[in-house]
Amino acid sequence: LELLFRETRGLGEQVAISACYIEIYNETVYDLLSDEPAEACTVAVEEPNNKGVSRIKGVSYRSLPTIEEDCRAYAQGNMQRTVSGHKLNRDSSRSHAVLSVLLERQLGEGQRSAAKLNMVDLAGSERLSKTGSSGKHQAEAQHINKSLSFLEQVVVALGDQGRGHIPYRSSKLTRLLQDSLGGNTKTLMMAAVSPADYNYDETLSTLRYAN
């Protein structure tokens, strides 16, 4: 992000940078930059005219004139994230989060170009026998695992040259990441793995998923 700000500042007032930050918790989308209480800051995912890329209706976009302002917005959003503890992690993410940075550049009278950078924190898949999750936390894990599976299906379908239908509508996560996975986009995945022998199977599974 520092590089992004440094490069765009050289273009002066022609470039505006803004961002929104959301989490997907149990297939409900929450605005992490809203000043409203958590239960009042749900937003809707909609697809304009039943075609094109899905949009988030009612989400807060914050202007980011400096890298410091961006860091403050990111920190505020992280404070609103849904986390909980289990046997393997005392601060486990219970949701997927998407920080979208939007760059808009004025090219001339009535003309502009735009680009978007999505930074996604995927909650890790969970083996209930190890985490000891039950009740509410078990339901959270099931939603997490299901959406990760749908994301894998989309990526596999994109790699199948003969396949016409891409199942973006399977989950909120895949709908929101449609413009990060297809078209003229570049996608990078970083995987967090454990060095412990006890987690060997999970580490191998994570690397296979990323691959």
N, C-alpha and C positions, 0 to 999 in steps of 0.2 A: 504493500500500500504506500509506503514511503516513496518508492520509485515512481508509482503512478502519480502521486501528487507532485513530485519534482518535475516529471516530464510535462504534465499538463499545465503547471504554473507558468511555463515558458510561453504558453499561448495566450497569456493575459486573460482579459475579461471574456474572451470568446468561449471559454469552457466553464460549464457549471457542473459541480459534482454534488450528488445527493444520494441518500441511502435509505433503505427500509430494512427491518430486521424482524423476522417472524420465526415462530416455532410451530411444529406440527405435533400435537400431543393427542394421542388416541383419535387420530383422524380429524381433529379440530384445529384450525389455524388461529394462532394468537399473535397479536401485534406487540412485540417486545419493546417498542419505542413509544407506546401510548402512555399518556399520563393517567389513564383510567385504571381502576382496579382490574386485576387479572381476569375476573369473571365477566367483566364488561368490555373487554378489548378483543373479542373474537371478530374475525373478518371472514369474508366469503371468497371462495375461488370461483371465478366465472370465465366462461369462454365466449368472447364477443361473436354474436351471430352464428354460434355453433361451429365456428371455424377459426383457424389461427391459433396463436399461443394463449394459454390461460393467463388471466390477470387476477390480482388480489384487490377486491373491492373494499374501499374504506381504510386501507393501510396508511400509516403515517410515513411520509417521506421527509427526511431531515436534511437541510442544506449543510454541506461540509466544506466550508471555505479553507480549512486547514487540517493537517494530519492530526493535530491535537484534538480538534472537534470530533474527528472520526473516532479516535480512541475513546473519547468520553461517551459517544453514542454506543460504541461496542460494549464498553464496560457497563453502561446502564442496562443494555439489553441482556447481558449475561446475568445480571442480578435478578432478572425476571424469569430466567430459565427454570424449568421444572426438573429438579434433581431429587434423588433419594438414595439411601444407603442400602446395601445388601452385603452378603458375605465376602464378595470379591472387590467391592468398591464403595467407599462411604459417601462419595459424591457422584453417583452414577447419573448420567443424563437419561431422562425418561422421555425425551422427545428428539426429533430431528430439528435443526435450526438452519435457517438460510439468511445470510446477510447479502443483500443485493446492492451493489454500488452502481449508480447510473451516471454516465458521462454524456453530456449534451454540448455540442459545439455549433455555434452559429456560423454558417457558411456565407450568408448573404441575406438579402431581403427576402424574408419568407422561407428561407432554406436552412436546414440544420441536419446534422448527422448525430447518431446516438449509438452508444455501446454500453453493454452491461456486463459486470463481473459478479458472478454468483459464487460466494464462499459458503460451503455447506458442511455442517458438522453432523455427521450421521451417528446416531446412537448405535452402539455395538449390539450385535445379536447376542442372545443370552441362552445358556443352558440352565434350565430351572433347577436341575439336580445340584448344580454348583452354587448358584446364587441364593438358593433357598427362598426365592420369591413366592409369595402366595397372595391370594385375595386381590386387592387393587393392583399390587405390583406385578402379579402374574398376568393380569389383563393388559397392563402397560407393555410387558415383554412380548406378549402375543401380537400386539399392534406393531411394535418395533420390528419384530421378525417378519411379519407379513409384508410390511412396506419395503423392507430390504429385498425380499423375494421378488416383489413386483418390479423394483428397480433393476434387478438382475435380468428379469424377463425382457424389459425394454432394451437393455444394452445388448442382449443376445439377438433380439429381433433386428436391431440396427445393424448388426454385423452380418445378418443373413441377406445377401444381395437379392435373393429371389422373393423375399417376403414383402408384401405390400403394406399390411396393417401393423402399426406399432402401437402396443397397448398402453399409451400414455394415460388413459382415463382410469386405469386400474386403481390408482391411489392419489391422494393429494400431493404426495411427494413427487411422483412421476409427472403429474400435470404441471407442477410449478417448475420442474427442471427440464421441461420440453425444449426450451430455447438454449439450454446448456448442453444438451446431448446430441441434438440433430442439427441439420443445416450447416452453416459455415462457422461452427463453433470449435473451440479447442477445450478439451476436458482433461483434467489431471486428478488422479486419486492418490491420496496418501493414506497408508494403513498403519494403525497403531497396534503393535503386537506385544506379547509378553515374553520375557526371557526365561520364565520359569518352566521347568520340566512338567510341572503339574498342569500347565496350560498348553502343552504341546499340540493337542488336537485342535484347540481353538485357534492357535496361531496358524496352523496349517490351513484350516478352513478359511481364515481371514485372508491369507495370501492367495488362496485359490479364488476367492470372491473378487479380490482386487484385480487379479489377472484376467 
